[in-house]
Amino acid sequence: MDRVFRGALRAAGAAVLAIMATVGLFLLTRGLDAITAAGPDFLTTETWEPDSGNFGIAAVLVGTVLIASVALVVAFPLALGVALYISEYAPRRIRPFLVTAIDLMAAVPSVVYGLFGATYLQWQGVDIPKWLSIQFGYIPFLDVEGAEPDNPLSSDGVYVNSTFWAGLVVGFMVMPFICSVMREAFTQAPPGSARAPTRSARPAGA
C-alpha cells in the first residue's frame, strides 16, 4: 500500500512538472517570433503597437517591479510579526483559531482581494496617497501625474489608480502564504535549553 501511495505521489509531482514545462515551451515557441522581431528593444520600449512593429514590455515590467516591491514592504513585516506571535507568544487556547484564520485568508481567491481593493479600499483611503503626494511630491515615485491639489474642482480619481494601492492589495494577498511558511519554519526550530550553562569549576589551589 505504501508503494502504491508513493508511486501516486511521484506520478502527481511528475505530472505537475510536465504541465509546467509544456506551458513554458508553448509560451516560448509562440513568443519567439515577437522577441526575434523586436530584438533587445523588447525590454526597453514602453509603446505597445504590435501592428506597426513597435512594442515592448518596459512599462509593464517597471510597474510589476514597483507593485511587487510595495507588496513585500507591506507583507513581510506583518507576516513575520504574526508568525512569531502565533508560534511563540499566543496562548494555546487561541492558537488554533489564529492558524485557521491565516489558512482561510490564504484560501481566499485573489480576485476577491482585487475586488475589495478596487471597490472599497482605494476609495476609502484616497486621503493617504493624496497627502503623500502633496507633502512629498518632490520625490519622483510619490509624484502623482495629473494631480492638481490647489484646484478645488479637481477629481481625486488620479490618486486612486496608483502603484501604492495595487501593491497594498497584493501585499494583503501574499501575506497569509508568507506567514504560513514562516510559522511552519518557526515551529520546526529546536527549542533552546532552559538551563543556563554552568561555570567550569575553578582549579584547585586558585
ZIPE-V541041 format. One record per residue. SS is DSSP state (@ for helix, = for strand, . for the rest). Layout:
BEGIN
ss->SS
ss->SS
END
This chain:
BEGIN
ss->.
ss->@
ss->@
ss->@
ss->@
ss->@
ss->@
ss->@
ss->@
ss->@
ss->@
ss->@
ss->@
ss->@
ss->@
ss->@
ss->@
ss->@
ss->@
ss->@
ss->@
ss->@
ss->@
ss->@
ss->@
ss->@
ss->@
ss->@
ss->@
ss->@
ss->@
ss->@
ss->@
ss->@
ss->@
ss->@
ss->@
ss->@
ss->@
ss->@
ss->@
ss->@
ss->@
ss->.
ss->.
ss->.
ss->.
ss->=
ss->=
ss->@
ss->@
ss->@
ss->.
ss->=
ss->=
ss->.
ss->.
ss->@
ss->@
ss->@
ss->@
ss->@
ss->@
ss->@
ss->@
ss->@
ss->@
ss->@
ss->@
ss->@
ss->@
ss->@
ss->@
ss->@
ss->@
ss->@
ss->@
ss->@
ss->@
ss->@
ss->@
ss->@
ss->@
ss->@
ss->@
ss->@
ss->@
ss->@
ss->@
ss->.
ss->.
ss->@
ss->@
ss->@
ss->@
ss->@
ss->@
ss->@
ss->@
ss->@
ss->@
ss->@
ss->@
ss->@
ss->@
ss->@
ss->@
ss->.
ss->.
ss->@
ss->@
ss->@
ss->@
ss->@
ss->@
ss->@
ss->@
ss->@
ss->@
ss->@
ss->@
ss->@
ss->@
ss->@
ss->.
ss->@
ss->@
ss->@
ss->@
ss->@
ss->@
ss->@
ss->@
ss->@
ss->@
ss->@
ss->.
ss->.
ss->.
ss->@
ss->@
ss->@
ss->.
ss->.
ss->.
ss->.
ss->.
ss->.
ss->.
ss->.
ss->.
ss->.
ss->.
ss->.
ss->.
ss->@
ss->@
ss->@
ss->@
ss->.
ss->.
ss->.
ss->@
ss->@
ss->@
ss->@
ss->@
ss->@
ss->@
ss->@
ss->@
ss->@
ss->@
ss->@
ss->@
ss->@
ss->@
ss->@
ss->@
ss->@
ss->@
ss->@
ss->@
ss->@
ss->@
ss->@
ss->@
ss->@
ss->.
ss->.
ss->.
ss->.
ss->.
ss->.
ss->.
ss->.
ss->.
ss->.
ss->.
ss->.
ss->.
ss->.
ss->.
ss->.
ss->.
ss->.
END
